[in-house]
Amino acid sequence: MPLLDRNGTKVDAWTRSEGSGIDNLSQALVPWEALTEALQHKTRDQRIGVVIPNNIRIAELKLVLRQLSLIAVSFPAYSDGRGFSLAKLIRNHGFTGTLRASGPLIADQFAYALACGFDEIELPEASAARQPVEQWLKAVGQISHGYQRGYGDSHNILDQRRTARAAGRLAAS
């Protein structure tokens, strides 16, 4: 599956494991159900990532956050936004590793995904064929301000208007 970040496509250095068998994989990506066993077999030089469903409770996940280098949040459909909220919670709980959105997102969601804390997006082949990388990169550049507080680095549109109004630069409506 194609992988992209804010700079374009990238090579996936992670190897998916169907179960907890991580043997000699230097960077193993395991399913949530196999994580406990994989962590028990992890060697000092191995890095572990986990694929999680978008409905997992943060209370379950936060117990292992420090042991993970990558968390891939599954998106079953582009219209299911629970993964965005989960990403924000994961970052708010101090996770500093790579956060990956995995599923059929659309290019218009790319800027929002980055603002929620995702570092990269893994797309199914069909989604990548429908919306090439250039479209994703263009979509990120077109959204400069958000509507919600607490997402991204810039102030949201409402706060900017309030600041401008307070400074007398914007007429009261």
N, C-alpha and C positions, 0 to 999 in steps of 0.2 A: 504494500500500500504506500502511495506517495506520502512523504513527510515534508512539511514546510514550516518555516518560521518567518519572522518579519523581514528577513532578507531574501527569501525565496526557498527553493527546494534544498533539502539537505539529506545526507546519507544517514540512515538509521544504524547506529552502532550497537543497538540492543538486539538480542536474540530471544525470540519467544519460546517459552517452554510450555508444553501442554499441561504439565503437572509440576510437582515439586522437584523433579530431577534436573538439577542445574549443573551437575558434574563439573566440567572444566570451562564453563561459560564465564567469561570475565564480566559480562554485563547481561544478566538474565532477567527477562520480563516474564513474570508468572501470573496466573490468574489469582484472584483474591482467595479462592477456596484452597489454594495450595501454598499460600504465603507463609503460614506458621511453620510448616515442614521445611520449606525452602530456607527460611531464616535459620532454622536449626542446623542445616547442612552447609550454610554459607561459610566460605573460608575468608580469611583476613583480606585477601586481595580482590574478592568478588564484590561486585555492586549488584544490588537487587532492586528491581522495579516491580510494580504491581499494576495489573489491570483491574479496575474496580467498576462496579455498576454505578449508575448515577443516583441510585436511591440508597446508597450506604449511609449509615449514621456516622457523623463525625466522631462521636464518642468511641466507636469501634476502631476507627482509623487512627485516631490521635495516639493510641497506645503504641503504634509501630512507626510513626512518622520519622523519628530519628534514625531508624534503621534503613530507610528507603532513599534511593537516589533518584528515582523516577516514579511518578504516579500517572497512569493513563486512565482518564475518566471516559467511560463509554457513553456515547450519545446514540441511542437507538434510532433517532430521527432528528432532523434539523429543527422540528417544531417542539421538541422536548427540551426545555431550558433548564432543567434541574442541575445539569452538569455545570452551568455557569455559577449558580449559587454555591454548589459544592466546591468549586475551585476557589471562590472567594473565602469560604470557611477554611479550606486547607491552608491557604496563605495566611489567614488571620491566626491560625494555630501555629505559625512559625515554620512551616515547611519551606525550605530554601532550595530544594532540589528541582529537577525539571518536572514541569507539569504539562502533560500532553492531553489534548482533546482528541478523542478517537471516534470517528463516525461521520455520517453524511451531513456535515455542516455545509453552509453556503457561504460564499465570499462576503456577503453583507454582514455576516456574523464575526468576521475575522477581527476587526478592531475591538469589538466587545469582548471577544475571547481573550485577547491580549490584555485588555483593561481588567478583566476578572482575575488575571494572574497566570493564564496559560502561556507557556513559552513556545509551544509548537502544536501543529495540528496534523493528525494522521487521517488521510482521506481514503475512502474506498475508491477503487479504480474508476467506477462509473461516475462518481462525483468529480474526480479530478479530470476526467475526460469532458464532462459537461462544462466545467469552469476551470480553464487553465490557470497556471500560477500567475501569469500576468494580470489576470482579472482579480485575483486575491490581493496582490500587491497594490493594485490601483484602488481597490475598495478600502484598504487600510489608510491610504493617503487622503481619501475623500472625507473621512469623518475626523474632524478636529476637536469637537466638543461633545460631551455627553449630556444626557438629560438627568442621570441619576447621580447622587452624591456617592463618594467613596470609590469610584471606579476610575482608573487611569490616573495620570499625573496632573491633568489640567482641571480647573474648576468647572463645575457643570454650568449649563446655560443659565439656569435660574439664579445661581449665586453671582454670576457675572453681571446679570441685569440688575440685581439688587445693589451690587457694589457701584455700578454705573449710576443708578438712580440716586443712591446716597451721595454720590459725588456731584450730582446735579447735571450730569451729562445726558441723561435720558429723561424725556418728559414723562410725567406720571400718566398712567393710562386709566 
